[in-house]
Amino acid sequence: MTGVLIVDAANVVGSVPDGWWRDRRGAAVRLRDLLAGRGGDEEIILVVEGAARGVESVPGVRVDPAPGSGDDRIVELAAAYAQRGCVVVTADRELRERVRAYGAQCVGPRAVRPAD
């Protein structure tokens, strides 16, 4: 796939009960590192919010700290990348509807993180 992959960090880490609620920042780091190992030619943007702010970008994954709502930031990014084509990773139904208005495709968390 080419284009942009926008990942809703809070939604994806919350999809697997692995203790993320005790260490949200650590869970975001683990997700970032998992995404960095994907390879491929897509640009990956990991949108973080709340306690996960401060997670740094690494080669292959740009971490975008939402200044407020992570959902609102994801919608902004979907609109900005509409011409290039983007896929949003989230299970949030309302967010899916919002980004589809800009032509984004949507996939669920298992597309990037298999259930443990």
N, C-alpha and C positions, 0 to 999 in steps of 0.2 A: 504494500500500500504506500502511496505517496500522499503528501498533504500533511495535515496537522491532526494529531491525536491529543485531545484535551481531556484530562483525567480529573474527575471530581474526587479528590483525595479523601475527604470525610466520608463520602458515600462508599467508596471502594474499601477503605480500611474497616468500615463498619459492617461490611458484608460477611466477615469471617470472625467468629468469636475467639480471638487469639489473645485477649487481654489488652487490646488497643485502648480501652477506656482508662487503664492505669498509666499509660504512657503514649499519649496521642502524638507527640513529636517523634518518638521512637518508631511508632507505627508508620508515620509518614516517611521517615528515612528508609525503613525497610521496603515500602512500596516504591519509593524513588529508585532504590538500588535494583529492585526487581525489574522495573521499567527500563533502566539503563542497560540491563543485560539482554533486552529483546533483540537488539540489532535492528536492521532494516533501514529504510531511507526516509521514514516519516519524522517530522519534528514532533517531539513530545513535550507537552506543557502540563505540569502537575500543579493544580490550583489547590493551595492550602489556606486554612483559616484558623482563627483562634489559637489554641496552644501549639499548633503545628507551624505557626509563623516562625521564621528563623531557620527553617530547613534550607540548606544551600543547594544551588544547582550543581549538577555534575555533568561531565560530557555525556551527551545523549538525552538529557532531561533538563529542561528549564523549569525551575520551581517559581511559581508566580504567587506571592502572598496576597490574598484578597484584602483590600483595605477595610472592607466591611463584610457583606454577605458573599460567601463563596459562589453561590448560585448566580448572583448578579454579575460577578466577575466572569464566570463561565459564559454567560449570555453575551457579555461585551466581547469576549474573545471569539465566540462563534460568529458574531456579526462582523468582526474585523477580518476573520479568515474565510468568510463566505465565498469569496472568489477563488481561493486556492482549494477549497474543499476541506471539510473537517469532520472528524468523528468525535463525538462526546461519549465518554465512558461514565455512565451513571445508571442507577436503578430508580432515581427520583422521577416519578411520572410528570409532575408539574414542570420540572426543569427540562425534561425531554420535549414537552410541548413547546416551551419557550425557545429552545435552540432550533427546533425543526422549522420554526417560523423564518429562520435565516438560512435554511437549506442544509443544516447539519444532519448527519446521520447519527444514530445512537446505538450503542451496544451496552450490555450489562457488565457488571464487574468481573464476571468469569471470563470475559474476553481477554483480560489482562492478568487476572489473579484467580487461578483455580481454587475451589473450596478446599480447605485443609481437612 
